[in-house]
Amino acid sequence: MENQKKGNRFFERARETMQWEERKSDLNTRFLKIFEHAFRYSKAYKEIFDSAGIELQDIRGLVDLERLPVLRMEDLVERQKRDVPFGGFETVEHDKIRRIYINPGLIWQPGEWTFDDTSWAEALCSIGFGAGDRILNTFNYHMWPIAFMLDASVKMIGATVIPTGVGNTLMQVKIMQMLKVNGFMGTPSFIMTLIQRAEGMGLDLKKDLSLETALVGAEMLPESLRSRIEDKLKMTVRQVYGTAFLGCIGYECIHMTGLHVSDNVIVEVVDPNTGKQVQPGGTGEIVVTNFNATYPMIRMATGDLSLLGRESCACGRTGPMLKKILGRVDQATKVRGTFVHPWQADEVISRYPEVFKYQVVITREEHEDVMTFVVELVDDTARSELIRGRIERDIKDILAEKGQVQIVPRGTIPDLHKKIEDKRTWD
């Protein structure tokens, strides 16, 4: 039987449809609670707020949010280097941490003892997932937190998760076929890989697979790729936007009017130079405050550009919405769902005194990201192939993503070049 598209559901209808003034009052209360918690119990935040001359009584609510400094990833990483492992941002004793996640670049993240963030569950319900569904979770369970967050969220909505992670596409197609899996969570490029594998096995995608709905994230979703997946499987594909440290920030519903901001975060769009909120409808950097009592992130900058609106949506949700992600503030970019920062690329190349200059170039081939380190050597050497192989190994080890190395003649890379050049197009 041909797959049927799912409709809209709510995880907590009363909260997701509350009027703006009531929502603002609720967020105000929760913000003050997490700010006071971080001020009292986080060594890092106490130092940050002291340096900014901010006392506990100075912050009366959301009206004072802009007075707080913006936290950037490089600040977090630097503090973690000085105060291993969590940089002093944690607010609980270490014996109250259930897991220690390891993000690329050895960036540590504590997992709370009880996961109660309902943001991802909201996203799952928004595209119709619910009790009785069997959902394939192809996000990486190895070291990183996202797969575990989504795993717990599937339980919250009463559905069943099949924890496959990435890789082993032949086995994954067989699992989907034999268990009649009707849901998918993962990157858009990986579901396309599974489609191609199923076609290579001679399967009739619409008859032999039961997929109805996919929640995809960690990569850009070009409309051409969305349409291709939906047409091949007659399924619904919607995207979610989040980060490891902030959780789910926004998600599409069935109507695709934008990214509904999760009810468990405060989202601002700010001028990246001043940290001040831009005018309504203006473009700026997404800055997020979450309510994670174990590892709170207050005004953390994502590096992503967007605009924030409060247009109504036919799904009934009344919170603000982010429009599409417009690009990056800095040169950091995502490759196959993993952020690659300039400082991480520097860490790879710093091991090789033979390298004179380098540039990371990101391209896209057949809906797959390709990362190439273009490298100039100090001198021509017969060891260039050996150096190339070693750098490719270190790219995999340090960045947790595969990359290729292209050695080019001196003078090929221009002066004042971008350290990371993203040449992908999303037509």
C-alpha positions as CSV (number, residue, x, y, z in Angstrom):
1,M,0.0,0.0,0.0
2,E,1.3,3.5,-0.9
3,N,2.7,5.4,2.1
4,Q,0.4,8.1,3.5
5,K,1.8,11.4,4.7
6,K,1.3,12.3,8.4
7,G,-0.5,15.3,9.8
8,N,0.3,17.8,12.5
9,R,0.5,16.8,16.2
10,F,1.5,18.6,19.4
11,F,3.7,17.4,22.2
12,E,2.2,19.9,24.7
13,R,-0.6,21.8,22.9
14,A,-1.3,24.3,25.8
15,R,2.3,25.5,25.8
16,E,2.8,25.5,22.0
17,T,-0.3,27.4,21.3
18,M,-0.3,29.9,24.2
19,Q,-0.8,33.6,23.4
20,W,2.3,35.8,23.1
21,E,1.9,37.8,26.4
22,E,1.5,34.5,28.3
23,R,4.4,33.0,26.5
24,K,6.6,36.0,27.2
25,S,5.8,35.9,30.9
26,D,6.6,32.1,31.1
27,L,9.9,32.6,29.3
28,N,10.7,35.5,31.6
29,T,10.2,33.4,34.7
30,R,12.3,30.5,33.3
31,F,15.1,32.8,32.1
32,L,15.4,34.4,35.6
33,K,15.6,31.0,37.1
34,I,18.3,29.7,34.8
35,F,20.3,33.0,35.1
36,E,20.3,32.8,38.9
37,H,21.2,29.2,38.8
38,A,24.2,29.8,36.5
39,F,25.3,32.9,38.5
40,R,25.3,30.9,41.8
41,Y,26.6,27.5,40.7
42,S,28.7,28.0,37.5
43,K,32.3,29.1,38.1
44,A,32.7,30.2,34.5
45,Y,29.5,32.3,34.4
46,K,30.3,33.9,37.7
47,E,33.7,35.1,36.3
48,I,32.0,36.2,33.0
49,F,29.4,38.2,34.8
50,D,31.8,39.7,37.3
51,S,34.1,40.8,34.4
52,A,31.0,42.5,32.8
53,G,30.2,44.2,36.1
54,I,26.8,42.4,36.4
55,E,25.3,41.6,39.8
56,L,22.5,39.1,40.4
57,Q,20.0,41.9,41.1
58,D,20.9,43.8,37.9
59,I,19.0,41.3,35.7
60,R,15.2,41.6,36.2
61,G,14.1,39.6,33.2
62,L,14.2,39.4,29.4
63,V,14.3,43.2,29.2
64,D,17.9,43.0,30.5
65,L,18.9,40.0,28.3
66,E,21.1,42.3,26.0
67,R,23.2,43.4,29.0
68,L,24.7,39.9,29.2
69,P,27.8,39.1,27.2
70,V,27.5,36.9,24.1
71,L,29.2,33.5,24.6
72,R,31.1,32.1,21.5
73,M,32.3,28.6,20.9
74,E,36.0,29.8,21.0
75,D,35.4,31.2,24.5
76,L,34.0,27.9,25.7
77,V,36.8,25.9,24.1
78,E,39.4,28.2,25.7
79,R,37.9,27.8,29.1
80,Q,37.8,24.1,28.7
81,K,41.5,24.0,27.9
82,R,42.2,25.9,31.2
83,D,39.7,24.1,33.3
84,V,39.3,20.5,32.0
85,P,36.9,19.1,31.1
86,F,33.9,21.4,31.1
87,G,35.4,24.9,31.5
88,G,33.6,25.7,34.7
89,F,30.2,26.1,32.9
90,E,28.8,23.0,34.7
91,T,26.5,23.7,37.6
92,V,26.4,20.2,39.3
93,E,29.0,18.0,40.9
94,H,30.7,15.6,38.5
95,D,29.2,12.5,40.1
96,K,25.8,13.9,39.0
97,I,26.8,13.7,35.3
98,R,25.4,10.6,33.5
99,R,27.6,10.8,30.4
100,I,30.5,12.8,29.1
101,Y,30.1,13.5,25.4
102,I,33.1,14.2,23.1
103,N,32.4,16.6,20.3
104,P,34.9,17.0,17.4
105,G,38.1,18.7,18.5
106,L,37.9,17.1,22.0
107,I,35.2,19.6,23.1
108,W,33.6,18.1,26.2
109,Q,29.9,18.1,27.1
110,P,28.2,16.8,30.2
111,G,25.0,14.8,29.8
112,E,22.4,15.5,32.5
113,W,21.4,12.7,34.7
114,T,17.8,12.9,33.6
115,F,17.1,14.2,30.1
116,D,13.9,16.2,30.2
117,D,14.3,18.6,27.3
118,T,11.1,18.3,25.2
119,S,12.3,20.4,22.3
120,W,13.2,17.5,20.0
121,A,9.9,15.8,21.0
122,E,8.1,18.9,19.8
123,A,9.8,18.7,16.5
124,L,8.9,15.0,16.1
125,C,5.2,15.7,16.9
126,S,5.1,18.7,14.5
127,I,5.4,16.3,11.5
128,G,3.1,13.7,12.8
129,F,5.3,11.2,14.7
130,G,3.6,9.5,17.6
131,A,2.9,6.3,19.5
132,G,3.2,3.2,17.3
133,D,5.8,4.6,14.9
134,R,9.1,2.8,14.3
135,I,11.8,5.4,13.7
136,L,15.3,4.7,12.4
137,N,17.8,6.9,14.2
138,T,20.8,7.2,11.9
139,F,22.6,10.0,13.9
140,N,25.9,8.9,15.3
141,Y,25.7,7.3,18.7
142,H,29.5,7.3,19.0
143,M,30.8,10.0,21.4
144,W,28.3,12.8,20.3
145,P,25.1,13.7,22.1
146,I,22.5,14.3,19.3
147,A,21.6,10.6,18.8
148,F,21.0,10.1,22.5
149,M,18.8,13.3,22.7
150,L,16.7,12.1,19.9
151,D,16.6,8.6,21.2
152,A,15.2,9.8,24.5
153,S,12.7,12.1,22.7
154,V,11.3,9.2,20.7
155,K,10.5,7.6,24.0
156,M,8.8,10.8,25.2
157,I,6.3,10.6,22.3
158,G,5.6,6.9,22.8
159,A,7.3,5.7,19.6
160,T,9.9,3.0,19.0
161,V,13.5,3.8,18.0
162,I,15.8,1.6,16.0
163,P,19.3,2.8,16.9
164,T,21.4,2.1,13.8
165,G,23.7,5.1,13.7
166,V,25.6,5.7,10.5
167,G,27.1,3.3,8.0
168,N,26.3,-0.3,7.0
169,T,23.8,0.8,4.4
170,L,23.0,-2.7,3.2
171,M,22.0,-3.8,6.7
172,Q,20.0,-0.6,7.3
173,V,17.9,-1.1,4.2
174,K,17.2,-4.7,5.2
175,I,16.2,-3.4,8.7
176,M,13.8,-0.9,7.2
177,Q,12.3,-3.5,5.0
178,M,12.0,-6.3,7.6
179,L,10.7,-4.2,10.5
180,K,8.5,-2.0,8.2
181,V,10.2,1.1,9.6
182,N,8.0,4.2,8.8
183,G,10.2,7.0,10.2
184,F,13.7,8.2,9.7
185,M,16.0,10.6,11.6
186,G,19.4,11.6,10.2
187,T,21.0,13.8,7.6
188,P,19.4,14.4,4.3
189,S,22.4,13.1,2.4
190,F,22.3,9.8,4.4
191,I,18.7,9.1,3.6
192,M,19.6,9.7,-0.1
193,T,22.4,7.2,0.3
194,L,20.0,4.6,1.7
195,I,17.6,5.3,-1.3
196,Q,20.5,4.7,-3.7
197,R,21.5,1.5,-1.9
198,A,17.9,0.2,-1.9
199,E,17.6,0.9,-5.7
200,G,20.9,-0.9,-6.2
201,M,19.4,-3.9,-4.4
202,G,16.5,-3.9,-6.9
203,L,13.8,-2.8,-4.4
204,D,10.7,-1.0,-5.4
205,L,11.0,1.9,-3.0
206,K,7.3,2.6,-2.7
207,K,6.2,-1.0,-2.3
208,D,9.1,-2.6,-0.5
209,L,9.8,0.2,2.0
210,S,7.2,1.7,4.5
211,L,8.9,5.1,5.1
212,E,6.3,7.9,5.6
213,T,8.1,10.6,7.4
214,A,11.7,11.9,7.9
215,L,13.1,14.5,10.3
216,V,16.5,15.6,8.9
217,G,19.1,17.9,10.2
218,A,22.8,18.7,10.7
219,E,23.1,19.7,7.0
220,M,21.5,22.1,4.6
221,L,18.4,20.8,2.9
222,P,18.2,22.1,-0.7
223,E,14.7,22.0,-2.0
224,S,15.9,20.0,-5.0
225,L,17.1,17.2,-2.6
226,R,13.9,17.4,-0.5
227,S,11.8,17.0,-3.6
228,R,13.9,14.1,-4.9
229,I,13.5,12.2,-1.6
230,E,9.8,12.9,-1.3
231,D,9.1,11.9,-4.9
232,K,11.1,8.7,-4.7
233,L,9.4,7.5,-1.5
234,K,6.2,9.4,-1.5
235,M,7.1,10.6,2.0
236,T,7.2,13.8,4.1
237,V,10.7,15.3,4.7
238,R,11.0,18.2,7.2
239,Q,14.1,19.7,8.8
240,V,15.2,20.5,12.3
241,Y,17.8,23.0,13.4
242,G,19.9,22.6,16.5
243,T,23.3,22.2,17.9
244,A,24.9,19.8,20.4
245,F,25.2,22.4,23.2
246,L,21.9,24.2,22.7
247,G,19.7,21.3,21.7
248,C,16.7,21.8,19.3
249,I,16.4,25.5,18.3
250,G,13.8,25.3,15.6
251,Y,11.9,22.9,13.4
252,E,9.6,22.8,10.4
253,C,6.0,21.7,10.7
254,I,4.0,20.1,7.9
255,H,3.3,23.6,6.4
256,M,6.9,24.7,6.0
257,T,6.3,28.3,6.9
258,G,9.7,28.6,8.7
259,L,11.5,27.1,11.7
260,H,9.2,27.1,14.8
261,V,11.4,28.2,17.7
262,S,11.3,25.5,20.4
263,D,9.6,26.4,23.7
264,N,12.7,25.4,25.6
265,V,15.0,28.1,24.3
266,I,15.1,31.9,24.0
267,V,16.2,32.9,20.5
268,E,17.6,36.4,19.6
269,V,18.8,37.7,16.3
270,V,21.6,40.1,17.0
271,D,24.2,42.3,15.4
272,P,27.3,40.0,15.6
273,N,29.5,43.0,16.3
274,T,27.5,44.5,19.2
275,G,25.4,41.7,20.5
276,K,22.3,44.0,20.3
277,Q,19.1,42.7,18.9
278,V,18.3,43.8,15.4
279,Q,15.0,45.3,14.4
280,P,12.1,42.9,13.8
281,G,12.5,41.3,10.4
282,G,16.2,42.3,10.3
283,T,19.0,39.8,9.5
284,G,21.5,39.0,12.2
285,E,23.2,36.2,14.1
286,I,21.2,33.6,15.9
287,V,22.0,33.7,19.7
288,V,20.3,31.2,22.0
289,T,19.7,30.8,25.7
290,N,18.6,27.3,26.9
291,F,17.3,26.0,30.2
292,N,19.7,23.1,30.7
293,A,20.3,23.2,34.5
294,T,23.4,20.9,34.2
295,Y,25.2,22.9,31.5
296,P,23.3,26.1,30.8
297,M,24.2,28.1,27.7
298,I,23.3,31.8,28.1
299,R,23.4,33.9,25.0
300,M,25.4,31.4,23.1
301,A,26.2,32.5,19.5
302,T,25.6,29.9,16.8
303,G,27.4,31.7,14.0
304,D,24.4,31.3,11.8
305,L,22.5,34.2,10.1
306,S,18.7,34.4,9.9
307,L,15.8,36.6,10.7
308,L,13.1,36.2,13.3
309,G,9.4,36.8,12.9
310,R,6.1,36.1,14.6
311,E,3.8,35.4,11.7
312,S,1.0,33.0,12.3
313,C,1.1,29.4,11.0
314,A,-1.8,27.2,10.0
315,C,-0.4,24.5,12.4
316,G,-1.6,26.5,15.3
317,R,1.8,27.2,17.0
318,T,2.1,30.7,18.2
319,G,5.7,31.1,19.0
320,P,8.3,33.0,17.0
321,M,9.8,31.5,13.8
322,L,13.2,31.7,12.2
323,K,13.2,32.0,8.5
324,K,15.7,29.9,6.5
325,I,19.4,29.9,7.6
326,L,21.0,32.5,5.4
327,G,24.7,31.7,5.9
328,R,27.5,32.0,8.5
329,V,29.0,34.9,10.3
330,D,32.4,33.4,10.5
331,Q,34.3,30.9,8.3
332,A,33.2,27.9,10.3
333,T,30.9,25.6,8.3
334,K,29.2,22.3,8.5
335,V,30.6,19.3,6.6
336,R,28.3,16.2,6.6
337,G,26.7,17.5,9.8
338,T,29.9,18.3,11.7
339,F,31.1,21.9,12.3
340,V,34.6,22.6,11.0
341,H,36.2,25.7,12.6
342,P,39.3,27.5,11.3
343,W,41.1,26.8,14.6
344,Q,40.5,23.1,14.1
345,A,42.0,23.2,10.6
346,D,45.0,25.0,12.1
347,E,45.4,22.3,14.6
348,V,45.7,19.7,11.8
349,I,48.2,21.7,9.8
350,S,50.3,22.9,12.8
351,R,51.8,19.4,12.9
352,Y,53.4,19.8,9.5
353,P,56.3,22.3,9.2
354,E,56.5,21.2,5.6
355,V,53.3,23.2,4.8
356,F,53.8,26.7,3.6
357,K,50.1,27.7,3.1
358,Y,46.7,25.9,3.1
359,Q,43.0,26.4,2.5
360,V,40.0,24.2,3.2
361,V,37.6,24.1,0.3
362,I,34.1,22.6,0.7
363,T,32.3,21.4,-2.4
364,R,29.3,19.2,-3.1
365,E,29.0,16.2,-5.4
366,E,25.8,14.3,-5.9
367,H,24.3,15.6,-2.7
368,E,27.4,14.7,-0.7
369,D,29.8,17.2,1.0
370,V,33.5,17.0,-0.1
371,M,36.2,18.6,2.1
372,T,39.6,19.3,0.5
373,F,42.6,20.7,2.2
374,V,44.5,22.5,-0.6
375,V,48.1,22.6,0.5
376,E,51.3,24.4,-0.7
377,L,54.5,22.9,0.6
378,V,57.6,24.9,1.6
379,D,59.8,22.9,-0.8
380,D,59.2,20.4,-3.6
381,T,59.8,17.0,-2.0
382,A,59.6,13.4,-2.9
383,R,57.8,12.9,0.4
384,S,54.7,14.8,-0.7
385,E,52.6,11.7,-1.0
386,L,53.6,10.6,2.5
387,I,52.7,14.0,3.8
388,R,49.4,14.0,2.0
389,G,48.5,10.6,3.5
390,R,49.4,11.7,7.0
391,I,47.4,14.9,6.8
392,E,44.4,13.0,5.6
393,R,44.7,10.7,8.6
394,D,44.9,13.6,11.0
395,I,41.9,15.3,9.4
396,K,39.9,12.2,10.2
397,D,41.3,11.9,13.7
398,I,40.9,15.6,14.7
399,L,37.9,16.7,12.8
400,A,36.0,13.4,12.9
401,E,35.3,13.7,9.2
402,K,36.9,12.4,6.1
403,G,38.9,14.9,4.0
404,Q,41.1,14.8,1.1
405,V,44.4,16.6,0.5
406,Q,45.4,18.3,-2.8
407,I,49.0,19.4,-3.0
408,V,49.4,22.4,-5.4
409,P,52.4,24.4,-6.6
410,R,53.5,27.5,-4.5
411,G,51.6,30.6,-5.5
412,T,48.3,28.7,-6.2
413,I,46.6,29.9,-3.0
414,P,46.1,33.7,-3.1
415,D,47.2,35.9,-0.3
416,L,44.6,37.1,2.2
417,H,42.5,34.0,1.3
418,K,39.7,32.6,3.4
419,K,40.9,29.8,5.6
420,I,37.7,27.9,4.8
421,E,36.1,28.5,1.4
422,D,32.6,27.1,1.0
423,K,31.8,26.7,-2.7
424,R,28.6,24.7,-2.2
425,T,25.4,25.8,-3.9
426,W,21.9,24.9,-2.5
427,D,19.7,25.2,-5.6
